[in-house]
Amino acid sequence: MTELHGNGSHRLVRAPRGTDRSCKGWGQEAALRMLMNNLDPEVAERPEELVVYGGTGKAARSWPAFDAIVRELRRLENDETLLIQSGKPVGVFRTHERAPRVLLANSVLVPKWATWEHFRELERKGLTMYGQMTAGSWIYIGTQGILQGTYETFAEAARRHNGGTLRGTLTLTAGLGGMGGAQPLAVTMNDGVVIAVEADRARIERRIQTRYCDALAESLDEALALAGEAAAAGRPLAVGLLGNAAEIYPELARRGAKPDFVTDQTSAHDPLNGYIPAGFAPDEAAELRASDPDRYVRLAKAGMAAQVRAILDFRKAGSVVFDYGNNIRQAAFDEGVTDAFDIPGFVPAYIRPLFCEGKGPFRWAALSGDPDDIRKTDELVVSLFRRTAGFAAGSRWRASASRSRGCRRAFAGWATASESASASR
């Protein structure tokens, strides 16, 4: 295990590896390793702030809370259960060996008080945290964790609208954070071309480094030139466009552009921390966020409304558009875009039909830290599910995943997903 202690930006956390454990049982050890892996700098977006992904999705409420969780996991007996309330340990109870070793609940508020204003007041007092989906539950494994689901979304869109492939098509999207960062690779694995708008240069560079994205474009014209050439040649290409979605989408609509597919995965669910208003660079946005959060939220919501209006314009021009579950439609609706929900959601449009057939992502992590263990489990799953209905349809995903360093790479050296279609079908 490498775990260097310090304060703030000087602190580094990595998960233990191998078969020697520091806890009294593997149930406790698994929770400990997954918690620490969430905060590995190769996995988390801002580990020094305990932020894993999704704007402000955290693994623990504070560094003292993190230390307390680690301490209690190492003390925990095999017949005890640790209770975690919004990133802080609040109790240990005697249960039994077959009971869960950890029970967690994050960001739970009575509906009347379930507002951003009340939540942020509690957060400022150190009484809660935003846990996202897998940050506060310690099962985030990097962008690879959502890759197969994103791949299946675009694969189903291709089956519905383009004969089963994205070859020769252009997808426009935005957001290259922990979840949205899977989009470029998901599109190119379906043989398409994508322009992904992202305001943070470091995020684009990170996606290029891990081979989720192929190129960085400094301007809209450069991105369109790269994407147009690749689409015309039927060559997959992922372009990260350095820019603001609140500006780029309306500009493309004004130009009369018609991407084949349009969506968005900015962290619009959190207008204060997850969306940058039009006209602001990231550093300028950070200053306004700190000095005048109310004004920031107003401007962010106005930017979301402008972006959604542009998406609706693309829809009228013939583009296939869909929402990707980030609440941007609701924000736009609240800003007066009354037809925002004419944009269909990705789950009912593309994922729910797969779920109705019993198809969905399935993943596992190797606590050992040995990538060879993932290879062995992959081979086992293939042998078990080879005759399962739909197995052959997953061959394209498996072949693409095995070629992709971005998908197969063991983030933090040990937690890698094998979200094989064979396992879910």
ROSETI-649056 format. One line per 5 residues: number of its first residue (from 0); their letters; for each residue x, z, y of C-alpha. Coordinates in nm, 3 decimals. Layout:
N
NUM> a> X,Z,Y | ... $
# end
This chain:
425
0> mtelh> 0.000,0.000,0.000 | 0.113,-0.072,0.352 | -0.062,0.154,0.599 | 0.118,0.218,0.927 | -0.039,0.478,1.150 $
5> gngsh> -0.044,0.479,1.526 | -0.285,0.450,1.812 | -0.481,0.147,1.930 | -0.288,-0.178,1.916 | 0.004,-0.014,1.732 $
10> rlvra> -0.198,0.066,1.424 | -0.185,-0.152,1.114 | -0.396,-0.112,0.802 | -0.359,-0.298,0.475 | -0.521,-0.231,0.138 $
15> prgtd> -0.330,-0.084,-0.156 | -0.248,-0.325,-0.438 | -0.165,-0.298,-0.803 | -0.308,-0.058,-1.060 | -0.187,0.275,-0.922 $
20> rsckg> -0.467,0.447,-0.734 | -0.474,0.718,-0.470 | -0.835,0.821,-0.543 | -0.974,1.014,-0.840 | -1.163,0.716,-0.982 $
25> wgqea> -1.185,0.339,-0.949 | -1.524,0.360,-0.778 | -1.370,0.555,-0.492 | -1.055,0.341,-0.500 | -1.260,0.021,-0.474 $
30> alrml> -1.441,0.151,-0.164 | -1.111,0.257,-0.009 | -0.942,-0.079,-0.070 | -1.238,-0.279,0.058 | -1.258,-0.063,0.372 $
35> mnnld> -0.888,-0.111,0.440 | -0.902,-0.482,0.365 | -1.178,-0.517,0.626 | -0.922,-0.405,0.885 | -0.630,-0.612,0.764 $
40> pevae> -0.506,-0.826,1.058 | -0.545,-1.138,0.843 | -0.912,-1.053,0.793 | -1.043,-0.867,1.098 | -1.087,-1.028,1.439 $
45> rpeel> -0.979,-0.726,1.646 | -0.853,-0.467,1.398 | -0.698,-0.248,1.668 | -1.056,-0.188,1.792 | -1.194,-0.158,1.435 $
50> vvygg> -1.388,-0.482,1.501 | -1.412,-0.699,1.191 | -1.631,-0.992,1.304 | -1.958,-1.086,1.471 | -1.895,-0.976,1.827 $
55> tgkaa> -1.858,-0.600,1.777 | -1.922,-0.557,1.403 | -1.704,-0.258,1.306 | -1.575,-0.106,0.983 | -1.573,0.250,1.118 $
60> rswpa> -1.706,0.420,1.429 | -1.366,0.537,1.556 | -1.013,0.588,1.430 | -1.080,0.960,1.367 | -1.390,0.856,1.168 $
65> fdaiv> -1.181,0.605,0.972 | -0.926,0.874,0.888 | -1.203,1.109,0.780 | -1.355,0.843,0.553 | -1.017,0.779,0.388 $
70> relrr> -0.960,1.151,0.343 | -1.301,1.207,0.186 | -1.271,0.906,-0.047 | -0.943,1.043,-0.178 | -1.097,1.387,-0.233 $
75> lende> -1.421,1.258,-0.384 | -1.490,1.358,-0.743 | -1.633,1.119,-1.001 | -1.969,1.296,-0.991 | -2.000,1.310,-0.611 $
80> tlliq> -2.146,1.075,-0.348 | -2.016,1.028,0.006 | -2.271,0.956,0.281 | -2.169,0.732,0.573 | -2.388,0.713,0.884 $
85> sgkpv> -2.294,0.427,1.116 | -1.927,0.436,1.035 | -1.879,0.813,1.013 | -1.879,1.042,0.707 | -2.161,1.296,0.734 $
90> gvfrt> -2.179,1.458,0.391 | -2.072,1.481,0.030 | -2.322,1.570,-0.242 | -2.287,1.646,-0.610 | -2.472,1.368,-0.793 $
95> herap> -2.357,1.229,-1.131 | -2.101,0.983,-1.265 | -2.346,0.690,-1.275 | -2.462,0.743,-0.917 | -2.310,0.541,-0.630 $
100> rvlla> -1.987,0.690,-0.501 | -2.077,0.587,-0.144 | -2.408,0.537,0.035 | -2.400,0.375,0.381 | -2.652,0.312,0.657 $
105> nsvlv> -2.562,0.137,0.982 | -2.728,0.104,1.322 | -3.068,0.232,1.204 | -3.301,0.302,1.497 | -3.674,0.373,1.517 $
110> pkwat> -3.831,0.045,1.636 | -3.950,0.183,1.971 | -3.587,0.259,2.062 | -3.430,-0.037,1.882 | -3.314,-0.207,2.200 $
115> wehfr> -2.967,-0.311,2.313 | -2.992,-0.072,2.607 | -3.064,0.233,2.388 | -2.813,0.125,2.124 | -2.534,0.086,2.381 $
120> elerk> -2.613,0.426,2.528 | -2.571,0.582,2.183 | -2.258,0.375,2.123 | -2.102,0.497,2.450 | -2.167,0.854,2.335 $
125> gltmy> -1.996,0.786,2.003 | -2.318,0.834,1.805 | -2.350,0.494,1.640 | -2.177,0.160,1.586 | -2.278,-0.199,1.519 $
130> gqmta> -2.209,-0.263,1.151 | -2.302,-0.632,1.123 | -2.375,-0.737,0.762 | -2.047,-0.676,0.579 | -1.821,-0.507,0.837 $
135> gswiy> -1.977,-0.162,0.827 | -2.045,-0.192,0.454 | -1.677,-0.272,0.379 | -1.732,-0.594,0.186 | -1.609,-0.854,0.436 $
140> igtqg> -1.336,-1.074,0.287 | -1.272,-1.312,0.572 | -1.440,-1.641,0.656 | -1.404,-1.751,0.294 | -1.682,-1.504,0.212 $
145> ilqgt> -1.945,-1.725,0.377 | -1.785,-2.059,0.303 | -1.990,-2.152,-0.002 | -2.316,-2.063,0.169 | -2.220,-2.276,0.468 $
150> yetfa> -2.108,-2.555,0.237 | -2.444,-2.546,0.057 | -2.632,-2.558,0.388 | -2.457,-2.878,0.493 | -2.472,-3.021,0.141 $
155> eaarr> -2.850,-2.973,0.136 | -2.878,-3.124,0.484 | -2.680,-3.421,0.357 | -2.910,-3.457,0.055 | -3.218,-3.445,0.276 $
160> hnggt> -3.106,-3.673,0.553 | -2.806,-3.883,0.454 | -2.812,-3.973,0.086 | -2.618,-3.671,-0.036 | -2.304,-3.702,0.176 $
165> lrgtl> -2.194,-3.642,0.533 | -1.949,-3.934,0.519 | -1.958,-4.131,0.842 | -2.162,-3.867,1.026 | -2.081,-3.641,1.320 $
170> tltag> -2.186,-3.275,1.331 | -2.183,-3.081,1.657 | -2.163,-2.704,1.639 | -2.009,-2.408,1.821 | -1.848,-2.076,1.740 $
175> lggmg> -1.536,-2.031,1.527 | -1.549,-1.657,1.468 | -1.565,-1.480,1.135 | -1.884,-1.654,1.022 | -1.890,-1.971,1.231 $
180> gaqpl> -1.530,-2.043,1.138 | -1.648,-2.164,0.797 | -1.835,-2.458,0.949 | -1.549,-2.705,1.000 | -1.428,-2.677,0.641 $
185> avtmn> -1.784,-2.680,0.505 | -1.851,-3.010,0.683 | -1.527,-3.177,0.577 | -1.580,-3.059,0.217 | -1.900,-3.266,0.242 $
190> dgvvi> -1.688,-3.559,0.372 | -1.817,-3.537,0.729 | -1.672,-3.515,1.078 | -1.737,-3.212,1.299 | -1.674,-3.110,1.657 $
195> avead> -1.680,-2.731,1.680 | -1.686,-2.594,2.035 | -1.497,-2.268,2.087 | -1.397,-2.097,2.412 | -1.116,-1.891,2.256 $
200> rarie> -0.802,-2.097,2.192 | -0.665,-1.837,1.950 | -0.967,-1.878,1.725 | -0.918,-2.254,1.700 | -0.548,-2.209,1.631 $
205> rriqt> -0.626,-1.955,1.360 | -0.865,-2.199,1.191 | -0.601,-2.471,1.204 | -0.342,-2.234,1.059 | -0.569,-2.152,0.763 $
210> rycda> -0.668,-2.521,0.728 | -1.034,-2.470,0.805 | -0.989,-2.700,1.105 | -0.769,-3.006,1.148 | -0.709,-3.056,1.521 $
215> laesl> -0.751,-2.893,1.862 | -0.894,-3.103,2.145 | -0.839,-2.998,2.505 | -1.128,-3.206,2.644 | -1.464,-3.344,2.541 $
220> deala> -1.338,-3.702,2.574 | -1.044,-3.627,2.344 | -1.273,-3.466,2.087 | -1.515,-3.759,2.093 | -1.230,-4.008,2.052 $
225> lagea> -1.086,-3.823,1.752 | -1.426,-3.770,1.592 | -1.548,-4.125,1.657 | -1.242,-4.282,1.499 | -1.266,-4.062,1.191 $
230> aaagr> -1.641,-4.115,1.146 | -1.602,-4.492,1.177 | -1.335,-4.485,0.906 | -1.544,-4.257,0.682 | -1.264,-4.000,0.696 $
235> plavg> -1.341,-3.624,0.702 | -1.211,-3.450,1.014 | -1.269,-3.114,1.181 | -1.198,-3.096,1.555 | -1.195,-2.766,1.741 $
240> llgna> -1.293,-2.840,2.101 | -1.167,-2.586,2.353 | -1.468,-2.536,2.577 | -1.790,-2.353,2.644 | -2.099,-2.444,2.442 $
245> aeiyp> -2.321,-2.364,2.741 | -2.145,-2.648,2.923 | -2.049,-2.893,2.647 | -2.394,-2.928,2.486 | -2.575,-3.011,2.814 $
250> elarr> -2.297,-3.251,2.912 | -2.326,-3.438,2.583 | -2.703,-3.456,2.625 | -2.660,-3.592,2.980 | -2.430,-3.861,2.841 $
255> gakpd> -2.698,-3.964,2.596 | -2.487,-3.872,2.293 | -2.663,-3.840,1.957 | -2.471,-3.642,1.698 | -2.614,-3.680,1.349 $
260> fvtdq> -2.642,-3.302,1.299 | -2.649,-3.024,1.559 | -2.642,-2.647,1.517 | -2.468,-2.340,1.665 | -2.298,-2.028,1.531 $
265> tsahd> -2.189,-1.845,1.843 | -2.258,-1.470,1.835 | -2.562,-1.522,2.054 | -2.735,-1.228,1.886 | -2.526,-1.010,2.121 $
270> plngy> -2.549,-1.158,2.472 | -2.304,-0.908,2.617 | -2.022,-0.939,2.366 | -2.095,-1.255,2.170 | -2.164,-1.532,2.420 $
275> ipagf> -1.967,-1.655,2.722 | -2.173,-1.774,3.021 | -2.123,-2.121,3.166 | -1.842,-2.144,3.418 | -1.637,-1.858,3.273 $
280> apdea> -1.313,-1.857,3.079 | -1.276,-1.578,2.820 | -1.060,-1.360,3.046 | -1.299,-1.404,3.339 | -1.591,-1.322,3.111 $
285> aelra> -1.417,-1.003,2.999 | -1.376,-0.892,3.362 | -1.744,-0.952,3.443 | -1.852,-0.784,3.119 | -1.670,-0.470,3.222 $
290> sdpdr> -1.764,-0.473,3.591 | -2.128,-0.586,3.581 | -2.274,-0.599,3.229 | -2.630,-0.656,3.350 | -2.530,-0.967,3.544 $
295> yvrla> -2.324,-1.081,3.249 | -2.623,-1.064,3.015 | -2.842,-1.255,3.263 | -2.586,-1.533,3.290 | -2.528,-1.543,2.914 $
300> kagma> -2.899,-1.581,2.845 | -2.921,-1.858,3.105 | -2.636,-2.034,2.924 | -2.817,-1.998,2.591 | -3.130,-2.148,2.743 $
305> aqvra> -2.931,-2.447,2.872 | -2.770,-2.495,2.532 | -3.103,-2.480,2.349 | -3.258,-2.730,2.591 | -2.972,-2.964,2.508 $
310> ildfr> -3.031,-2.916,2.135 | -3.397,-3.004,2.189 | -3.285,-3.318,2.377 | -3.068,-3.412,2.078 | -3.369,-3.360,1.854 $
315> kagsv> -3.582,-3.592,2.066 | -3.303,-3.852,2.048 | -3.310,-3.840,1.668 | -3.045,-3.582,1.574 | -3.113,-3.344,1.285 $
320> vfdyg> -3.100,-2.999,1.446 | -3.128,-2.649,1.303 | -3.077,-2.289,1.410 | -2.814,-2.088,1.220 | -2.967,-1.741,1.239 $
325> nnirq> -2.800,-1.609,1.554 | -3.115,-1.544,1.761 | -3.031,-1.810,2.019 | -3.383,-1.955,1.994 | -3.540,-1.620,2.084 $
330> aafde> -3.303,-1.572,2.377 | -3.391,-1.919,2.507 | -3.762,-1.859,2.453 | -3.738,-1.538,2.656 | -3.576,-1.746,2.932 $
335> gvtda> -3.872,-1.986,2.944 | -3.778,-2.249,2.684 | -4.123,-2.241,2.527 | -4.046,-2.500,2.259 | -3.726,-2.329,2.141 $
340> fdipg> -3.878,-2.265,1.799 | -3.932,-2.635,1.746 | -3.577,-2.609,1.618 | -3.609,-2.516,1.249 | -3.412,-2.229,1.099 $
345> fvpay> -3.147,-2.307,0.840 | -3.288,-2.070,0.576 | -3.637,-2.221,0.542 | -3.501,-2.572,0.595 | -3.209,-2.573,0.353 $
350> irplf> -3.131,-2.241,0.182 | -3.471,-2.108,0.076 | -3.538,-2.404,-0.156 | -3.208,-2.330,-0.330 | -3.298,-1.961,-0.360 $
355> cegkg> -3.633,-2.058,-0.512 | -3.438,-2.234,-0.787 | -3.223,-1.925,-0.840 | -2.920,-2.080,-0.671 | -2.709,-1.883,-0.431 $
360> pfrwa> -2.358,-1.760,-0.349 | -2.187,-1.525,-0.589 | -1.849,-1.370,-0.524 | -1.606,-1.115,-0.653 | -1.282,-0.958,-0.535 $
365> alsgd> -0.970,-0.870,-0.732 | -0.881,-0.511,-0.648 | -0.543,-0.562,-0.812 | -0.421,-0.785,-0.531 | -0.310,-1.047,-0.781 $
370> pddir> -0.442,-1.400,-0.709 | -0.388,-1.485,-1.075 | -0.673,-1.246,-1.159 | -0.908,-1.464,-0.952 | -0.789,-1.773,-1.137 $
375> ktdel> -0.862,-1.605,-1.470 | -1.212,-1.496,-1.364 | -1.281,-1.847,-1.234 | -1.191,-1.989,-1.574 | -1.409,-1.733,-1.749 $
380> vvslf> -1.711,-1.814,-1.533 | -1.668,-2.187,-1.592 | -1.662,-2.128,-1.967 | -1.973,-1.907,-1.955 | -2.184,-2.130,-1.731 $
385> rrtag> -2.074,-2.475,-1.840 | -2.409,-2.549,-2.010 | -2.622,-2.391,-1.738 | -2.869,-2.619,-1.561 | -2.718,-2.738,-1.237 $
390> faags> -2.358,-2.667,-1.339 | -2.254,-3.028,-1.294 | -2.392,-3.028,-0.941 | -2.143,-2.758,-0.854 | -1.844,-2.962,-0.962 $
395> rwras> -1.797,-3.104,-0.613 | -1.780,-2.754,-0.463 | -1.536,-2.633,-0.727 | -1.309,-2.935,-0.684 | -1.313,-2.903,-0.305 $
400> asrsr> -1.256,-2.528,-0.320 | -0.962,-2.560,-0.556 | -0.797,-2.811,-0.319 | -0.854,-2.602,-0.010 | -0.599,-2.344,0.085 $
405> gcrra> -0.854,-2.210,0.331 | -1.103,-2.130,0.058 | -0.875,-2.020,-0.219 | -0.623,-1.827,-0.012 | -0.614,-1.456,-0.091 $
410> fagwa> -0.678,-1.294,0.245 | -0.470,-0.979,0.284 | -0.301,-1.080,-0.036 | -0.568,-0.952,-0.264 | -0.933,-0.992,-0.164 $
415> tases> -1.029,-1.347,-0.237 | -1.372,-1.482,-0.319 | -1.468,-1.721,-0.592 | -1.810,-1.819,-0.469 | -1.849,-2.071,-0.743 $
420> asasr> -2.171,-2.267,-0.771 | -2.130,-2.232,-1.145 | -2.162,-1.856,-1.117 | -2.477,-1.872,-0.910 | -2.653,-2.136,-1.115 $
# end
